[in-house]
Amino acid sequence: VQLQASGGGLVQAGDSLTLSCAASGRSFDFDRFAMGWFRQAPGKEREFVASISAWSGGSTAYSDSVKGRFTISRGSARNTVYLQMNSLKPEDMAVYYCAAARSSWYSRYLTDYTYWGPGTQVTVSS
């Protein structure tokens, strides 16, 4: 299973950015895996951002710090999950990772995720 995140970049505070994560793999059934986004800022531990359950229109969960500003979705492109980030703040600056969990239900816990992508940098200037 391979996960490739993209869409990171340099933005100003208040701007929006959309991250994409494309999943691939011969035995990977995208529709059966919950997907999540995590982030890691320099000197800090990797933290949960958002997660979405396996099925189309599945349940979602967000960290308190992004709730109301970020939206996770399973998109129109095959095997892709998105993270729409609005009203970005300097404290959102981090490397963002997408991950796939070996379960169908969303999860906030890093240890529930089996597959990880290499991450994409989001930089927010004040």
Backbone as a printed PyTorch tensor [residue, N CA C, xyz], in Angstrom:
tensor([[[  0.8430,  -1.1890,   0.0000],
         [  0.0000,   0.0000,   0.0000],
         [  0.8790,   1.2400,   0.0000]],

        [[  0.5620,   2.1470,  -0.8800],
         [  1.3110,   3.4080,  -0.9550],
         [  0.3420,   4.5780,  -0.8280]],

        [[  0.7410,   5.5320,  -0.0180],
         [ -0.0310,   6.7500,   0.1530],
         [  0.8440,   7.9280,  -0.2370]],

        [[  0.3050,   8.8010,  -1.0380],
         [  1.0680,   9.9610,  -1.5000],
         [  0.2560,  11.2190,  -1.2620]],

        [[  0.7350,  12.0220,  -0.3350],
         [  0.0770,  13.2910,  -0.0310],
         [  0.6520,  14.3910,  -0.8960]],

        [[ -0.1890,  15.3220,  -1.2600],
         [  0.2530,  16.4610,  -2.0560],
         [ -0.6180,  17.6680,  -1.7310]],

        [[ -0.1830,  18.8260,  -2.2280],
         [ -0.9840,  20.0270,  -2.0550],
         [ -0.4650,  20.9950,  -1.0210]],

        [[  0.5950,  20.6060,  -0.3380],
         [  1.1630,  21.5140,   0.6390],
         [  1.8140,  22.7150,  -0.0250]],

        [[  2.1430,  23.7010,   0.7900],
         [  2.7780,  24.8880,   0.2490],
         [  2.8620,  25.9940,   1.2640]],

        [[  3.2060,  27.1650,   0.7670],
         [  3.3350,  28.3590,   1.5990],
         [  2.1170,  29.2480,   1.3930]],

        [[  1.4270,  29.5630,   2.4830],
         [  0.2520,  30.4300,   2.4130],
         [  0.3350,  31.4590,   3.5390]],

        [[ -0.5310,  32.4560,   3.4480],
         [ -0.6190,  33.4520,   4.5090],
         [ -1.7350,  33.0770,   5.4750]],

        [[ -1.6290,  33.5700,   6.6680],
         [ -2.6820,  33.3270,   7.6550],
         [ -4.0290,  33.7940,   7.1040]],

        [[ -5.0380,  32.9640,   7.2790],
         [ -6.3560,  33.2690,   6.7620],
         [ -6.6610,  32.6370,   5.4200]],

        [[ -5.6340,  32.1610,   4.7570],
         [ -5.8110,  31.5270,   3.4480],
         [ -6.3420,  30.1050,   3.5970]],

        [[ -6.6540,  29.5160,   2.4510],
         [ -7.1200,  28.1370,   2.4000],
         [ -6.1630,  27.2920,   1.5770]],

        [[ -6.1890,  26.0060,   1.8490],
         [ -5.3380,  25.0610,   1.1420],
         [ -6.0300,  23.7100,   1.1800]],

        [[ -5.8950,  22.9480,   0.1010],
         [ -6.4690,  21.6090,   0.0730],
         [ -5.3750,  20.5840,  -0.1470]],

        [[ -5.2850,  19.6480,   0.7600],
         [ -4.3560,  18.5430,   0.6340],
         [ -5.0810,  17.3440,   0.0330]],

        [[ -4.3390,  16.5820,  -0.7580],
         [ -4.8610,  15.3630,  -1.3470],
         [ -3.9860,  14.1980,  -0.9450]],

        [[ -4.5950,  13.0390,  -0.8380],
         [ -3.8470,  11.8230,  -0.5460],
         [ -4.3620,  10.7320,  -1.4690]],

        [[ -3.4840,  10.2560,  -2.3230],
         [ -3.8370,   9.1950,  -3.2660],
         [ -3.3060,   7.8760,  -2.7340]],

        [[ -4.1770,   6.8980,  -2.6800],
         [ -3.8140,   5.5790,  -2.1640],
         [ -3.7540,   4.5800,  -3.3050]],

        [[ -2.8000,   3.6810,  -3.2310],
         [ -2.6660,   2.6570,  -4.2570],
         [ -2.1030,   1.3910,  -3.6450]],

        [[ -2.3020,   0.3050,  -4.3720],
         [ -1.8060,  -0.9750,  -3.9000],
         [ -2.6850,  -2.0880,  -4.4150]],

        [[ -2.0800,  -3.1970,  -4.7950],
         [ -2.8330,  -4.2740,  -5.4320],
         [ -3.8960,  -4.8530,  -4.5050]],

        [[ -3.5690,  -4.9640,  -3.2180],
         [ -4.5050,  -5.5920,  -2.2980],
         [ -5.2390,  -4.5700,  -1.4360]],

        [[ -5.1310,  -3.3230,  -1.8010],
         [ -5.6900,  -2.2670,  -0.9710],
         [ -7.0910,  -1.9230,  -1.4290]],

        [[ -8.0600,  -2.2290,  -0.5790],
         [ -9.4440,  -1.8970,  -0.8640],
         [ -9.7750,  -0.5940,  -0.1480]],

        [[ -9.6580,   0.4890,  -0.8740],
         [ -9.7850,   1.8280,  -0.2930],
         [-11.1010,   2.0160,   0.4490]],

        [[-12.1480,   1.4100,  -0.0710],
         [-13.4710,   1.5950,   0.5020],
         [-13.6560,   0.8640,   1.8270]],

        [[-12.6800,   0.1080,   2.2580],
         [-12.7840,  -0.6150,   3.5260],
         [-11.8690,  -0.0530,   4.6120]],

        [[-11.1010,   0.9760,   4.2660],
         [-10.1470,   1.5250,   5.2250],
         [-10.5700,   2.9230,   5.6500]],

        [[-10.5850,   3.1500,   6.9480],
         [-10.7030,   4.5160,   7.4320],
         [ -9.4130,   5.2550,   7.0960]],

        [[ -9.5320,   6.5330,   6.8400],
         [ -8.3800,   7.3500,   6.4770],
         [ -8.2390,   8.4970,   7.4620]],

        [[ -7.0090,   8.9190,   7.6430],
         [ -6.7870,   9.9990,   8.5870],
         [ -5.6910,  10.9400,   8.1310]],

        [[ -5.7220,  12.1200,   8.7030],
         [ -4.6570,  13.1040,   8.5230],
         [ -4.0630,  13.4210,   9.8850]],

        [[ -2.7540,  13.4470,   9.9240],
         [ -2.0090,  13.8220,  11.1170],
         [ -1.0150,  14.9070,  10.7190]],

        [[ -0.4700,  15.5680,  11.7060],
         [  0.5460,  16.5790,  11.4000],
         [  1.6100,  16.5820,  12.4770]],

        [[  2.7760,  17.0590,  12.0880],
         [  3.8920,  17.1250,  13.0330],
         [  4.6620,  18.4040,  12.7920]],

        [[  4.6910,  19.2390,  13.8170],
         [  5.4500,  20.4770,  13.7720],
         [  6.8480,  20.2240,  14.3310]],

        [[  7.8160,  21.0380,  13.9860],
         [  9.1810,  20.8410,  14.4810],
         [  9.2280,  20.7870,  16.0020]],

        [[  9.8660,  19.7620,  16.5140],
         [ 10.0250,  19.6240,  17.9520],
         [  8.8070,  19.1070,  18.6840]],

        [[  7.7710,  18.7630,  17.9410],
         [  6.5470,  18.2810,  18.5660],
         [  6.2220,  16.8720,  18.0870]],

        [[  5.3490,  16.2000,  18.8410],
         [  4.9190,  14.8770,  18.4430],
         [  3.8780,  14.9660,  17.3270]],

        [[  3.7720,  13.8850,  16.5970],
         [  2.7480,  13.8140,  15.5670],
         [  1.3720,  13.8030,  16.2310]],

        [[  0.4700,  14.6130,  15.7030],
         [ -0.8420,  14.7300,  16.3220],
         [ -1.9570,  14.5110,  15.3140]],

        [[ -3.0770,  14.0640,  15.8430],
         [ -4.2650,  13.8090,  15.0460],
         [ -4.8580,  15.1140,  14.5400]],

        [[ -5.3350,  15.0840,  13.2840],
         [ -6.0090,  16.2350,  12.7100],
         [ -7.4550,  15.8900,  12.3540]],

        [[ -7.6220,  14.8570,  11.5340],
         [ -8.9660,  14.4960,  11.0820],
         [ -8.9820,  13.0490,  10.6160]],

        [[-10.1680,  12.4630,  10.6510],
         [-10.3180,  11.0850,  10.1890],
         [-11.7040,  10.8990,   9.6010]],

        [[-11.8090,   9.9470,   8.6690],
         [-13.0880,   9.6570,   8.0510],
         [-13.2560,   8.1510,   7.9360]],

        [[-14.4360,   7.6850,   8.2340],
         [-14.7120,   6.2520,   8.1520],
         [-14.6920,   5.7760,   6.7050]],

        [[-14.7300,   4.4530,   6.5580],
         [-14.4470,   3.8440,   5.2770],
         [-15.4780,   4.1200,   4.1890]],

        [[-16.7160,   4.0840,   4.5230],
         [-17.7480,   4.1240,   3.4960],
         [-17.9800,   5.5380,   2.9780]],

        [[-18.5660,   5.5860,   1.8120],
         [-18.8740,   6.8680,   1.1980],
         [-19.8000,   7.6760,   2.0920]],

        [[-19.4530,   8.9150,   2.3430],
         [-20.2440,   9.7370,   3.2500],
         [-20.0860,   9.3340,   4.6910]],

        [[-18.9550,   8.7190,   5.0060],
         [-18.7330,   8.1790,   6.3310],
         [-18.5820,   9.2220,   7.4130]],

        [[-18.6560,   8.7730,   8.6330],
         [-18.5170,   9.6510,   9.7920],
         [-17.1170,  10.2390,   9.8420]],

        [[-17.0290,  11.3990,  10.4460],
         [-15.7460,  12.0850,  10.5320],
         [-15.4520,  12.5050,  11.9630]],

        [[-14.1940,  12.7690,  12.2110],
         [-13.7580,  13.2720,  13.5090],
         [-12.6420,  14.2780,  13.2780]],

        [[-12.5840,  15.2730,  14.1610],
         [-11.5800,  16.3300,  14.0390],
         [-10.9920,  16.6340,  15.4030]],

        [[ -9.7710,  17.1090,  15.3750],
         [ -9.1920,  17.6100,  16.6100],
         [ -9.8710,  18.9390,  16.9420]],

        [[ -9.8640,  19.2840,  18.1910],
         [-10.5000,  20.5310,  18.6150],
         [ -9.8550,  21.7400,  17.9410]],

        [[ -8.5730,  21.6520,  17.6600],
         [ -7.8510,  22.8010,  17.1110],
         [ -8.2280,  23.1160,  15.6680]],

        [[ -8.8070,  22.1470,  14.9610],
         [ -9.1490,  22.3740,  13.5490],
         [-10.6410,  22.2880,  13.2800]],

        [[-11.4110,  21.8510,  14.2580],
         [-12.8490,  21.6800,  14.0600],
         [-13.4790,  22.9900,  13.6310]],

        [[-14.2720,  22.9250,  12.5810],
         [-14.9190,  24.1170,  12.0570],
         [-14.1160,  24.8230,  10.9810]],

        [[-12.8460,  24.4690,  10.8450],
         [-11.9980,  25.1010,   9.8220],
         [-11.5550,  24.0980,   8.7640]],

        [[-11.3490,  22.8460,   9.1630],
         [-10.8790,  21.8100,   8.2530],
         [-12.0140,  20.8360,   7.9570]],

        [[-11.9670,  20.2770,   6.7440],
         [-12.9440,  19.2680,   6.3430],
         [-12.2430,  18.1280,   5.6410]],

        [[-12.4810,  16.9220,   6.1190],
         [-11.9270,  15.7370,   5.4760],
         [-13.0290,  15.1050,   4.6310]],

        [[-12.6430,  14.5920,   3.4760],
         [-13.6430,  13.9800,   2.5980],
         [-12.9860,  12.9440,   1.7100]],

        [[-13.8070,  12.0160,   1.2750],
         [-13.3890,  11.0650,   0.2520],
         [-13.8670,  11.6540,  -1.0630]],

        [[-12.9250,  11.8950,  -1.9480],
         [-13.2520,  12.7170,  -3.0840],
         [-13.6760,  11.9760,  -4.3220]],

        [[-13.8500,  12.7640,  -5.3670],
         [-14.3260,  12.2460,  -6.6330],
         [-13.2790,  11.3920,  -7.3370]],

        [[-12.0310,  11.7110,  -7.1260],
         [-10.9700,  10.9020,  -7.7280],
         [-10.8830,   9.5640,  -6.9960]],

        [[-10.5870,   8.5220,  -7.7320],
         [-10.5570,   7.1900,  -7.1560],
         [ -9.4680,   7.0810,  -6.0970]],

        [[ -9.8250,   6.5010,  -4.9910],
         [ -8.8700,   6.2070,  -3.9120],
         [ -8.1610,   7.4610,  -3.4160]],

        [[ -8.9040,   8.5320,  -3.2650],
         [ -8.3160,   9.7840,  -2.8110],
         [ -9.0890,  10.3490,  -1.6350]],

        [[ -8.3580,  10.8480,  -0.6900],
         [ -8.9660,  11.5450,   0.4460],
         [ -8.3950,  12.9620,   0.4890]],

        [[ -9.2310,  13.9060,   0.8490],
         [ -8.8470,  15.3050,   0.8420],
         [ -8.9280,  15.8990,   2.2380]],

        [[ -8.1680,  16.9410,   2.4310],
         [ -8.2750,  17.7500,   3.6430],
         [ -8.3580,  19.2080,   3.2030]],

        [[ -9.5530,  19.7510,   3.2860],
         [ -9.7650,  21.1570,   2.9740],
         [ -9.4810,  21.9670,   4.2260]],

        [[ -8.5360,  22.8890,   4.1300],
         [ -8.1200,  23.6740,   5.2870],
         [ -8.4290,  25.1440,   5.0320]],

        [[ -9.2950,  25.6840,   5.8340],
         [ -9.6780,  27.0930,   5.7160],
         [ -9.1770,  27.8800,   6.9280]],

        [[ -9.1200,  29.1720,   6.7670],
         [ -8.7230,  30.0690,   7.8630],
         [ -7.4510,  29.5790,   8.5450]],

        [[ -6.4550,  29.3070,   7.7480],
         [ -5.2070,  28.7540,   8.2820],
         [ -4.5330,  29.7310,   9.2410]],

        [[ -3.9160,  29.1660,  10.2540],
         [ -3.2280,  29.9400,  11.2790],
         [ -1.7600,  29.5340,  11.3000]],

        [[ -0.9020,  30.3800,  11.8110],
         [  0.5170,  30.0090,  11.9120],
         [  0.7240,  28.7090,  12.6930]],

        [[ -0.1180,  28.4430,  13.6660],
         [  0.0300,  27.2080,  14.4480],
         [ -0.3920,  25.9610,  13.6730]],

        [[ -0.9530,  26.1240,  12.4820],
         [ -1.2550,  24.9720,  11.6360],
         [ -0.0380,  24.5230,  10.8320]],

        [[  1.0040,  25.2810,  10.8880],
         [  2.2060,  24.9620,  10.1140],
         [  2.8240,  23.6690,  10.6210]],

        [[  3.0190,  22.7170,   9.7060],
         [  3.5340,  21.4050,  10.0670],
         [  3.7050,  20.5820,   8.7940]],

        [[  4.2930,  19.4130,   8.9520],
         [  4.2530,  18.4040,   7.9000],
         [  2.9840,  17.5940,   8.1190]],

        [[  2.1840,  17.4840,   7.0830],
         [  0.9120,  16.7710,   7.1640],
         [  1.0550,  15.3990,   6.5240]],

        [[  0.5780,  14.3930,   7.2450],
         [  0.6620,  13.0150,   6.8070],
         [ -0.7310,  12.4310,   6.6460]],

        [[ -0.9170,  11.6670,   5.5760],
         [ -2.1510,  10.8960,   5.4960],
         [ -1.8350,   9.4580,   5.8710]],

        [[ -2.8500,   8.7810,   6.3660],
         [ -2.6590,   7.4290,   6.8540],
         [ -3.9370,   6.6210,   6.6430]],

        [[ -3.7520,   5.3050,   6.5410],
         [ -4.8730,   4.3880,   6.3880],
         [ -4.9050,   3.4330,   7.5650]],

        [[ -6.0870,   3.2780,   8.1220],
         [ -6.2600,   2.4240,   9.2940],
         [ -6.7830,   1.0600,   8.8850]],

        [[ -6.4090,   0.0440,   9.6420],
         [ -6.8920,  -1.3050,   9.3630],
         [ -8.2640,  -1.5280,  10.0010]],

        [[ -9.1130,  -0.5880,   9.8400],
         [-10.4750,  -0.7300,  10.3000],
         [-11.3420,   0.1910,   9.4690]],

        [[-12.6260,   0.0220,   9.5800],
         [-13.5460,   0.8400,   8.8030],
         [-13.9870,   2.1000,   9.5240]],

        [[-13.7740,   2.1230,  10.8250],
         [-14.2250,   3.2660,  11.6190],
         [-13.1310,   4.3050,  11.7650]],

        [[-13.5130,   5.5590,  11.7960],
         [-12.5310,   6.6200,  11.9790],
         [-11.8500,   6.4470,  13.3330]],

        [[-10.6620,   6.9770,  13.4340],
         [ -9.9060,   6.8610,  14.6780],
         [ -9.0420,   8.0990,  14.8740]],

        [[ -8.9310,   8.4940,  16.1180],
         [ -8.0670,   9.6130,  16.5000],
         [ -6.6740,   9.1540,  16.9030]],

        [[ -6.4700,   7.8490,  16.9560],
         [ -5.2590,   7.3090,  17.5420],
         [ -4.2500,   6.8860,  16.4970]],

        [[ -3.0770,   7.4080,  16.6320],
         [ -1.9980,   7.1550,  15.6760],
         [ -1.7170,   5.6700,  15.5320]],

        [[ -1.8020,   4.9400,  16.6250],
         [ -1.4730,   3.5130,  16.6100],
         [ -2.4950,   2.6700,  15.8540]],

        [[ -3.6410,   3.2410,  15.5310],
         [ -4.6400,   2.4980,  14.7550],
         [ -4.3460,   2.5100,  13.2610]],

        [[ -3.3700,   3.2950,  12.8690],
         [ -3.0720,   3.4590,  11.4470],
         [ -1.8720,   2.6200,  11.0470]],

        [[ -2.0640,   1.8390,   9.9930],
         [ -1.0420,   0.9020,   9.5510],
         [ -0.1680,   1.4700,   8.4410]],

        [[ -0.7640,   2.2190,   7.5460],
         [ -0.0460,   2.7090,   6.3710],
         [  0.0650,   4.2240,   6.4310]],

        [[  1.2620,   4.7220,   6.0820],
         [  1.5450,   6.1520,   6.1550],
         [  2.1950,   6.6280,   4.8740]],

        [[  1.8460,   7.8370,   4.4940],
         [  2.5110,   8.4730,   3.3810],
         [  3.6900,   9.2950,   3.8830]],

        [[  4.4970,   9.8430,   2.9770],
         [  5.7060,  10.5780,   3.3560],
         [  5.4750,  11.9950,   3.8500]],

        [[  4.2680,  12.5360,   3.7240],
         [  4.0150,  13.8640,   4.2610],
         [  4.1980,  14.9820,   3.2620]],

        [[  3.4980,  16.0790,   3.5340],
         [  3.6180,  17.2790,   2.7050],
         [  3.6650,  18.4950,   3.6320]],

        [[  4.5480,  19.4200,   3.3300],
         [  4.7840,  20.5650,   4.1970],
         [  3.7450,  21.6600,   3.9770]],

        [[  3.1880,  22.1400,   5.0660],
         [  2.3020,  23.3060,   5.0320],
         [  2.9530,  24.3990,   5.8670]],

        [[  3.2020,  25.5190,   5.2390],
         [  3.8130,  26.6590,   5.9150],
         [  2.8410,  27.8260,   5.8860]],

        [[  2.5870,  28.3940,   7.0510],
         [  1.6380,  29.5010,   7.1700],
         [  2.3740,  30.7050,   7.7380]],

        [[  2.4100,  31.7580,   6.9590],
         [  3.0810,  32.9860,   7.4070],
         [  2.0630,  33.9210,   8.0490]],

        [[  2.5260,  34.6250,   9.0570],
         [  1.6150,  35.5350,   9.7790],
         [  1.6420,  36.9310,   9.1800]]])
